[in-house]
Amino acid sequence: MLDLQNVTKSFGKQLTAVSDLSLRLAPGVVGLIGHNGAGKSTLMQMIATLTRPTGGRILFDGVDIAAKPEAIRRRLGYLPQDFGVYRNVSALEFMQYFAALKGVRDPARIRRLLELVNLHEQAGRMASTFSGGMLRRLGIAQALLNDPDVLVVDEPTAGLDPEERLRFRNLLAELGFNKLVIISTHIVSDVETIAGRLAIMKSGRLVACDTPDAVLGRARGQVWSASVDAAEYDVLRATTHVLQALRQGERIALRIAHPTLPCAGALPSEPSLEEALMAQRYAVNDTVREAA
C-alpha cells in the first residue's frame, strides 16, 4: 500500500534528516522507533505530504504522492506531534469545522468520535479550557474523521494519563486490523503490545524493520544481569553498556547489554523489548565505530 523508495530529506547542505530510506508498508500497526532527532517526524511529514522528499519517492497504491498529493490526502488521518487547535471554539465546533474541510457530512460520526476519545461530555467546552491530554484526545478524534485508510500519529500519547494511554493503544490496535497505522514514538511501551512491525531509525537511517519477536530474538544472549560492588560498577560502566543500575545495600544490581559475558557471575537474562532495542542500538554504534 505504501512504498518508500530511497527517500531522502535534506535541509540545505548541513542537515540530512532522512537518508536513503526504503520501506514497504501494508495494513497493520507499524511502530516507528527512534530517539529524538532520529528523523521520525520528518519522515511522517513527508508521508502526510506536508513536505516533499529531496530524493527518492513515496508511492501510495502505486501513485507518487509528491506529484499527486491528493491520492493519499483524502484517505489519510494525521496527528502531528505539535497539534494546535482554535482555542476560542468548543470541541464540537472544532470537529464540525474539520468535518467540513474533510467533506464529512454525518453529525453522528462526530458524536461517535467524541465518545470514542471520552470527550462527549465536554463537547460544549471551549478548547482554551482543555488540559494537554484532552487536547491530544481531540486531535486523535479529528484524525479519524474521514475514516482514513492510512493513519499517521506522531508521539500520540504525549500528555495522556495511564488510563487514556491504554484506551488509545487499544483503539489503534483495532484500527490496525484493516488499516495502515503508523505510530512514531520513542516510548517503547506505546507500541510493544500492538505493533506487528517495528521500523527502527537512527540518525535519519532505517537500521532495522522487523517483528517485535525477531527484535527480542536477536537480543537474547546479549542482555545480562549481575550484582557487583562499586569498583566493579565503575569498570563495567566504562567497558559495557549498562541499561539499568539499582543499589541494593552494598551491592549494585545491573542490567547490561554486551555480546559476551561482561563480568564474572553475570547471568544471561530475558530482555524486555526496550532492552532489546537498546542492545540493537549499541550494536549499531559499535559497528559504526569499528568501520571508522
N, C-alpha and C positions, 0 to 999 in steps of 0.2 A: 504493500500500500504506500509506504513512504520510503524512498530510496535516496540516501545521501551519498553522493559520489565525489570523493576527493575535495570536500568542502573546506575552503579557507576563508577566513575573515581577518583582514589586516586594517589597522588604523594608522595610516601614514607608514613611514619606514621603520619606526621604532617598536611597534607593538603588533604582534600577531596573536589574536585572541583565540582563534581556532585554526588548526594547521592540518591540512590534507586528511580530513576525517571522512571515512566511508562507513556507512551503516545502513542496513536494510531492516525495516520495522513493519511487522504485521500486527493485527489486532491483539490486544492483551495489555498488561501493565508492564511498562519498562521504567526501571529506576535509573536516572541519570545521576551518577555519584561522582563527587569530587570535592576537593577543598575549595574554599573561597578563592576566586581568581583563576579557577581551572578552565573557564570558558563556557560553563554550562548555560548561563543566562544569555550570552551572545549567541550560542547555538540555538536556543529556544526562540530568540527574537528572529533569527533567520527562518526557522520553521513557521513562525507566525507571520512572516512577510513584513515585519517591521523594519528590517534591514536586509540588504542584499549581500550575498557572498561576493568576495573579491576574486574567488576562484572556485571551480567545481560547480556542481549542480545539485539541486534538491528537486526530486520528482515525486509528485503525488498522483498515483494511478497513471503513471507514465507522462504526466504533464509537468514541464519545468515551471515551478511556482514563481521564480524570479521574473520570467517572461509573461506569465499569466497568473497573477496572484489570486484572482477570483476563483480559480479552480479549487483552491483549498479554503479560502476565507469563508465561503458560505457553509462549509462543513467543519469549521474549526471553532473550538472553545478555548479561550486563553485567559489564564490568570497570571499576570506578571508578578514579580517579586515586590515591586513597589506599586501597590494598587491604590489609586486615588478615586474619591467619589465627590460628587457635588454635595457639599455638606449642608446646604440650605434647602434640601428636598428630603422627603421621607423615603424610607426603604421601598415602599410600594411605588412611589413616583419615580424613584431611580430605576426600578425594574421595568416599569411601564415605558420609560424613555428608551432603555436599551432594547426592550422588546420591539419598539417601533423601528429602531435602527436596524435590527436584525430581521425585520419582516415577520415577527411572531405576533399573531393576532388572537391568541387564545388566552383570555384573562385567567382561566382556570389553571393554565400552566404556571403562571406567575405565582398563584396561591400555593400550588403544589411544591414549587421550588423553595418558597419561603418556609413552608412546613418542613421540607427536607433538611434545611440547614437550621431549623429551630429558631426562625425569626418571625413566624407568623403572628405571634402575639405582640411584636414590636413593629409591625408593618407601618403603623402611622407615625412612628417616632422620627424626628429629624436625624439624619445621618451624623450631624455635628455632635449629637449626644451619645453616639455609639462608642464602645470600647474598641481597642485594636482588634481583639478577637472577633467581635461582632462585625466589624468592617470586613475582616477576612472572610467570614461566612457569607456576607453579602456579595463579595467578589466571586466566591465559588458559585453562588446561585446564578449570577449573570453569565458566567462562563458556560452554564448548562442550558441557557435559554433556548438556543436553536437546536437542541438535541444533537450535538455535534458527533461526527464520526471520529474526529481526532480531538482529544482534549489534552492541552498542554498547560501544566501547572508548575510554577516556579516557586520553590520554598513554600508549599501550600499550608503548612501547619504553623507558620510563624505567628505568634500571638494567641494561639489556641490553647485552652486548658486541656489536661489529660483526657477528660471525657469527650470534649469536642474533637480532639485528635483521633481518638478511637472511632468515633462516629464517621469522621471524614475518611479514614482509611477504609472502613467497611464500604462506604459509598463508592470510592474509587475502585475497590476490588470488584464490586458488582458491575460497574460501568465497563470494566475491562473484559467482561465475558464476550462482548461483541463489538467493542470499540478499541481504538488505539489510545491508550492513556500514557502520557509521558510525564513522569514526576521528577523534577530536578530538586535535589536536596543534598546537604552534607550530613543530615541526621539519618543514620542508617535504619533506626527503628521505624522511620516513616515508610519504608519500602520492604523491609526484610520478610514480612509475612504475606505480602500481596503481590510483589513483582515476580513475573515469570522470568525476566532477564534483567541483568544489571549491566549498564554501559558505564564504564569507569574512565573518567577523564583526568588527565594530569597535564598541566601547562599547555592547554589547548589541544592536546592529542588524545585520541582514544587508545588506551593501553590494554583494554580487555572488554569483551562483551560476552557474557555467559550467564548460565543459571546460577541462582544462589547456592545450590548443591555443589555445582562444579567449583565455584569460588571456595567453598568450605573444603572440598576435597583436596584442592591444591595446597591449602594451608595446613592440612594435617601433617604432623611431623615437624612443623616449623614453629609451633607455639608451645611454650614450656612454662611450668610453674616451678618456683624454687623459694626456699626460705634461707636468707643469708644475713650476715651481720653487716654493720655499716661500712666496714672497709671493703668487703666483697661487693657491696652495692655500688660503691664508687667506681670499682673496676668494671663491673658489668654495665653501668650506665655509659661508660666511655667506649666499650667494645661491642655492645649489643644494642638492640632496640627494645627498651623497656616500655611495655604497654601499660603497665599498672604497678604501683608500689603502695603497699599498705603496711604501716608499722604495727607490729604485734609484740608488745613488750620490748625485749632487747633485740628482736629479730625483725626483718622486713620481708613480707610476702610479696613475691614478684610474679608478674606475667610477662614473658619475654618472647619476642619474635626473633628467631635465629634459625638458619638452615641446618645446623648441627647442634649437638649437646653444648649448651652455653657455659655450664659450670658443673662441678661435681654435685651430685644429689638432685639435679634438676630432673623433672619428670615430664614426659610428653602430655599435653593437655588438649582436650577437645576445644577448638576455637569457637568463639562466637562469630557471627557474620562480620561484626565491626572489627574484631581482631584479625579475621581472615583478610579483610580489605586493607587493614594497616600492614599486615605482613606482606601482601602483594605490593603495596606502595613502596615499602622499604626495599623489596627485591628489585623493583624498577629503578629506584635510586641507586642501588649498588651496581646494577648493570650499566647505568649511565656513567657512573664514576669509573668503572673498570674500562669502559670503551674509551673514555677520555684519557 
